[in-house]
């Protein structure tokens, strides 16, 4: 189902699409490719929305910084100094978080209106990022497919091609609250990650991979997520051709379970400690599957270079259940 959701100041219409299958209902906006709403049942069969979102377009326009539910690119997470060197050429990016580039710059994919077309049990969203946008080289053609499978799991499949060497790192920035309201800090989290990337005050990795053993970063056994996290985890599986399950979020009160499977080598855990009104710190938990922050300046990290003739592919699947 497709309906008008609002209109931007320049007259561009924004539409909302609804997907429904196996008892799961998902609403997606053409603006930012935003996942506005994900409705799933609890252990008693009561349906509730488990992602943070706004009821109208104005909320997203007035509060862009949480990136609620949005598609993030051309480079998810941070690039130090808003710069990188590629094939001997220096590129200066838009600096939108102090001296650094965050989530693609001042006008990332989260602030674009995507073209949307229906596919089987889903939607295909596409856009073109021209050479030089936010400082990134290459004309990048991007497509993202949202689809519900026969179990009601939400798959997000990303593809991109370029006409010049560039860096690409794409993700979705949904904040999960399996209770449907209130704080998510009591949710229990498990991640198959023995290492993480320590960072400084600016959340730029210092360059090493540290062992989580004996630290507050160890979620290899499920425990309460708590607060105070905005950190990248190096998943034990690394990069894979097909999505592999790497984690689970569980709300004891509702019984809802969220599983995460991905092809990506990393996941950013953000417990929304700095989210602003109308939300409160801890109201959601972001689980952003991606390559590592600042990879363009860290040759020791998994690479994010995309070259002409190659196809960037990434896939993440969010599954829903109860116990």
For each residue, the residues with C-beta under 8 A, 3 or more apart:
1: 17 18
2: 15 16 17 18 116
3: 15 16 18
4: 7 13 14 15 16
5: 14 15 16 29 30 31 56 57
6: 13 14 31 56 57 58
7: 4 11 12 13 14 57
8: 11 12 13 14 31 57 61 113
9:
10:
11: 7 8
12: 7 8 113
13: 4 6 7 8
14: 4 5 6 7 8 29 30 31 57 113
15: 2 3 4 5 29 30 116
16: 2 3 4 5 27 28 29 30 36
17: 1 2 27 28 29 30 116 118 123
18: 1 2 3 25 26 27 28
19: 25 26 27 28 121 122 123 146 147 148
20: 24 25 26 148
21: 24 121 148 149 150 152
22: 148 149 150 151 152
23: 40 41 47 152
24: 20 21 38 39 40 148 152 153 154 320
25: 18 19 20 37 38 39 47
26: 18 19 20 35 37 38 39 146 148 154
27: 16 17 18 19 35 36 37 38
28: 16 17 18 19 33 34 35 36 116 123 125 146
29: 5 14 15 16 17 32 33 34 36 57 60
30: 5 14 15 16 17 33 113 114 115 116 125
31: 5 6 8 14 34 57 60 111 112 113 114
32: 29 60 69 70 71 109 110 111 112 114
33: 28 29 30 70 71 109 110 114 125 144 146 172
34: 28 29 31 53 60 68 69 70 71 110
35: 26 27 28 38 51 53 69 146 154 172 174
36: 16 27 28 29 51 53 54 69
37: 25 26 27 49 51 53
38: 24 25 26 27 35 49 50 51 154 174 320
39: 24 25 26 47 48 49 50
40: 23 24 47 48 50 152 256 320
41: 23 44 45 46 47 48 322
42: 45 46 47 48 180 254 255 256 322
43: 254 255 256 322 323
44: 41 255
45: 41 42
46: 41 42
47: 23 25 39 40 41 42
48: 39 40 41 42 179 180 181 254
49: 37 38 39 53 180
50: 38 39 40 176 177 178 180 256 258 320
51: 35 36 37 38 68 69 174 175 176 177 284
52: 66 68 69 174 175 177 279 283 284
53: 34 35 36 37 49 68 69
54: 36 57 58 59 60 63 68
55: 59
56: 5 6 59
57: 5 6 7 8 14 29 31 54 60 61
58: 6 54 61 62
59: 54 55 56 62 63 278
60: 29 31 32 34 54 57 63 64 68
61: 8 57 58 64
62: 58 59
63: 54 59 60 66 68 276
64: 60 61 67 110 111
65: 276
66: 52 63 173 175 272 275 276 279
67: 64 70 72 103 110 173
68: 34 51 52 53 54 60 63 173 174 175
69: 32 34 35 36 51 52 53 172 173 174 175
70: 32 33 34 67 109 110 172 173
71: 32 33 34 109 110 114 125 144 170 171 172 173
72: 67 76 103 104 108 109 110 170 171 172 173 288
73: 76 103 104 108 109 129 142 168 169 170 171
74: 104 108 109 129 133 134 136 140 166 167 168 169 170
75: 79 101 103 104 136 167 168 169 296 304
76: 72 73 103 104 169 170 171 173 268 288 290 291
77: 102 103 169 171 232 268 288 290 292 293 294
78: 97 100 101 102 202 203 204 293 294
79: 75 82 83 84 93 100 101 167 293 294 296 297
80: 83 100 202 204 294 297
81: 99 100 297
82: 79 92 93 94 95 99 100 101 135
83: 79 80 90 91 92 93 297
84: 79 90 91 93 167 296 297
85: 88 89 90 91
86: 89 91 137 165 166 167 296 305
87: 165
88: 85
89: 85 86 137
90: 83 84 85
91: 83 84 85 86 135 136 137
92: 82 83 135
93: 79 82 83 84 101 105 134 135 136
94: 82 101 105 106 107 134 135
95: 82 98 99 100 101
96: 101 102 103 105 106
97: 78 100 101 102 202
98: 95 202
99: 81 82 95
100: 78 79 80 81 82 95 97 202 204
101: 75 78 79 82 93 94 95 96 97 104 105 134 135
102: 77 78 96 97 105
103: 67 72 73 75 76 77 96 108 110 173
104: 72 73 74 75 76 101 107 108 109 110 134
105: 93 94 96 101 102 108 133 134 135 136
106: 94 96 134
107: 94 104 111 112 133 134
108: 72 73 74 103 104 105 111 112 134
109: 32 33 70 71 72 73 74 104 112 114 127 129 142 170
110: 32 33 34 64 67 70 71 72 103 104 173
111: 31 32 64 107 108
112: 31 32 107 108 109 127
113: 8 12 14 30 31
114: 30 31 32 33 71 109 125 126 127 144
115: 30 125 126 127
116: 2 15 17 28 30 123 124 125
117: 123 124 126
118: 17 122 123 124
119: 122 123 124 145 147
120: 147
121: 19 21 147 148 149
122: 19 118 119 145 146 147 148 155
123: 17 19 28 116 117 118 119 145 146 147
124: 116 117 118 119 143 144 145
125: 28 30 33 71 114 115 116 143 144 145 146
126: 114 115 117 141 142 143 144
127: 109 112 114 115 142
128: 139 140 141 142
129: 73 74 109 133 136 139 140 142
130: 133 139
131: 137 138 139 163 164
132: 135 136 137
133: 74 105 107 129 130 136
134: 74 93 94 101 104 105 106 107 108
135: 82 91 92 93 94 101 105 132
136: 74 75 91 93 105 129 132 133 140 166 167
137: 86 89 91 131 132 164 165 166
138: 131 162 163 164 165 166 306
139: 128 129 130 131 162 163 164
140: 74 128 129 136 160 161 162 166 168 306
141: 126 128 160 161 162
142: 73 109 126 127 128 129 158 159 160 170
143: 124 125 126 158 159 160
144: 33 71 114 124 125 126 156 157 158 159 170
145: 119 122 123 124 125 155 156 157
146: 19 26 28 33 35 122 123 125 154 155 156
147: 19 119 120 121 122 123 154 155 157
148: 19 20 21 22 24 26 121 122 152 153 154 155
149: 21 22 121 152 153 155 317
150: 21 22
151: 22 319
152: 21 22 23 24 40 148 149 320
153: 24 148 149 317 318 319 320
154: 24 26 35 38 146 147 148 317 318 319 320
155: 122 145 146 147 148 149 243 315 316 317 318
156: 144 145 146 172 315 316 317 318
157: 144 145 147 313 314 315
158: 142 143 144 170 312 313 314 315
159: 142 143 144 311 312 313
160: 140 141 142 143 168 170 306 311 312
161: 140 141 306 308 310 311 312
162: 138 139 140 141 165 166 168 306 307 308 310
163: 131 138 139 308
164: 131 137 138 139 308
165: 86 87 137 138 162 305 306 307 308
166: 74 86 136 137 138 140 162 305 306
167: 74 75 79 84 86 136 295 296 304 305 306
168: 73 74 75 140 160 162 304 306 312
169: 73 74 75 76 77 290 291 295 304
170: 71 72 73 74 76 109 142 144 158 160 290 312 314
171: 71 72 73 76 77 264 268 288 289 290 316
172: 33 35 69 70 71 72 156 288 316
173: 66 67 68 69 70 71 72 76 103 110 286 288
174: 35 38 51 52 68 69 286
175: 51 52 66 68 69 184 272 275 283 284 285 286
176: 50 51 184 187 249 258 284 285 286 287
177: 50 51 52 180 181 182 184 187 283 284 285
178: 50 184 187 249 250 251 254 256 257 258
179: 48 182 184 187 251 253 254 256
180: 42 48 49 50 177 254
181: 48 177
182: 177 179 283
183: 186 280 282 283
184: 175 176 177 178 179 187 225 251 271 272 282 283 284 285
185: 224 225 226 227 271 282
186: 183 224 225 251 252 253
187: 176 177 178 179 184 224 225 249 250 251 285
188: 222 223 224 225 249 250 251 252
189: 219 222 223 224 225 247 248 249 250 269 285
190: 219 220 221 222 247 248 250
191: 219 220 233 235 246 247 267 269
192: 220 235 236 237 245 246 247
193: 196 212 219 220 233 234 235 236 246 267
194: 211 212 213 220 234 236
195: 209 210 211 212 233 234
196: 193 209 210 212 217 231 232 233 234
197: 205 206 208 209 210 231 232 233 234 266 292 293 301
198: 205 206 208 210
199: 202 203 204 205 206 231 232 293
200: 203 204 206
201:
202: 78 80 97 98 100 199
203: 78 199 200 230 293
204: 78 80 100 199 200 293 294
205: 197 198 199 208 232 292 293 294 298 301
206: 197 198 199 200
207: 298 300
208: 197 198 205
209: 195 196 197 234
210: 195 196 197 198 215 217
211: 194 195 215
212: 193 194 195 196 215 217 218 219 220 233
213: 194 218
214: 218
215: 210 211 212 218
216: 228
217: 196 210 212 231 233
218: 212 213 214 215 221
219: 189 190 191 193 212 222 223 225 233 247 269
220: 190 191 192 193 194 212
221: 190 218
222: 188 189 190 219 248 250
223: 188 189 219
224: 185 186 187 188 189
225: 184 185 186 187 188 189 219 229 249 269 271 285
226: 185 229 271
227: 185 271 273 281 282
228: 216 271 273
229: 225 226 269 270 271 273
230: 203 268 269 270 271 273
231: 196 197 199 217 268 269
232: 77 196 197 199 205 266 267 268 269 290 292 293
233: 191 193 195 196 197 212 217 219 266 267 268 269
234: 193 194 195 196 197 209 265 266 292
235: 191 192 193 238 246 262 264 265 266 267
236: 192 193 194 246
237: 192 240 244 246 265
238: 235 265 302
239: 263 264 265 302
240: 237 243 244 263
241: 263
242: 263 315
243: 155 240 261 262 263 315 316 317
244: 237 240 261 262 263
245: 192 248 259 260 261
246: 191 192 193 235 236 237 260 261 262 267 289
247: 189 190 191 192 219 259 260 267 287
248: 189 190 222 245 257 258 259 260
249: 176 178 187 188 189 225 257 258 260 285 287
250: 178 187 188 189 190 222 256 257 258 323
251: 178 179 184 186 187 188 254 255 256 257
252: 186 188 255
253: 179 186
254: 42 43 48 178 179 180 251 322
255: 42 43 44 251 252 322 323
256: 40 42 43 50 178 179 250 251 320 321 322
257: 178 248 249 250 251 320 321 322 323
258: 50 176 178 248 249 250 287 318 319 320
259: 245 247 248 317 318 319 320 321
260: 245 246 247 248 249 267 287 289 316 317 318 319
261: 243 244 245 246 316 317 319
262: 235 243 244 246 267 289 314 315 316 317
263: 239 240 241 242 243 244 313 314 315 316
264: 171 235 239 267 289 290 291 314 316
265: 234 235 237 238 239 291 292 302
266: 197 232 233 234 235 289 290 291 292 302
267: 191 193 232 233 235 246 247 260 262 264 287 288 289 290
268: 76 77 171 230 231 232 233 286 287 288 290 293
269: 189 191 219 225 229 230 231 232 233 285 286 287
270: 229 230 285 286 288
271: 184 185 225 226 227 228 229 230 282 285 286
272: 66 175 184 275 279 281 282 283 284 285 286
273: 227 228 229 230 281 282
274: 281
275: 66 175 272 279 280 281 283 284
276: 63 65 66 279
277:
278: 59
279: 52 66 272 275 276 283 284
280: 183 275 283
281: 227 272 273 274 275
282: 183 184 185 227 271 272 273
283: 52 175 177 182 183 184 272 275 279 280
284: 51 52 175 176 177 184 272 275 279
285: 175 176 177 184 187 189 225 249 269 270 271 272
286: 173 174 175 176 268 269 270 271 272
287: 176 247 249 258 260 267 268 269
288: 72 76 77 171 172 173 267 268 270
289: 171 246 260 262 264 266 267 314 316
290: 76 77 169 170 171 232 264 266 267 268
291: 76 169 264 265 266 295 301 302 304
292: 77 197 205 232 234 265 266 295 298 301 302
293: 77 78 79 197 199 203 204 205 232 268
294: 77 78 79 80 204 205 297 298 301
295: 167 169 291 292 298 301 302 303 304
296: 75 79 84 86 167 304
297: 79 80 81 83 84 294
298: 205 207 292 294 295 301
299: 303
300: 207
301: 197 205 291 292 294 295 298
302: 238 239 265 266 291 292 295
303: 295 299
304: 75 167 168 169 291 295 296
305: 86 165 166 167
306: 138 140 160 161 162 165 166 167 168 310 312
307: 162 165 310
308: 161 162 163 164 165
309:
310: 161 162 306 307
311: 159 160 161
312: 158 159 160 161 168 170 306
313: 157 158 159 263
314: 157 158 170 262 263 264 289
315: 155 156 157 158 242 243 262 263
316: 155 156 171 172 243 260 261 262 263 264 289
317: 149 153 154 155 156 243 259 260 261 262
318: 153 154 155 156 258 259 260
319: 151 153 154 258 259 260 261
320: 24 38 40 50 152 153 154 256 257 258 259
321: 256 257 259
322: 41 42 43 254 255 256 257
323: 43 250 255 257
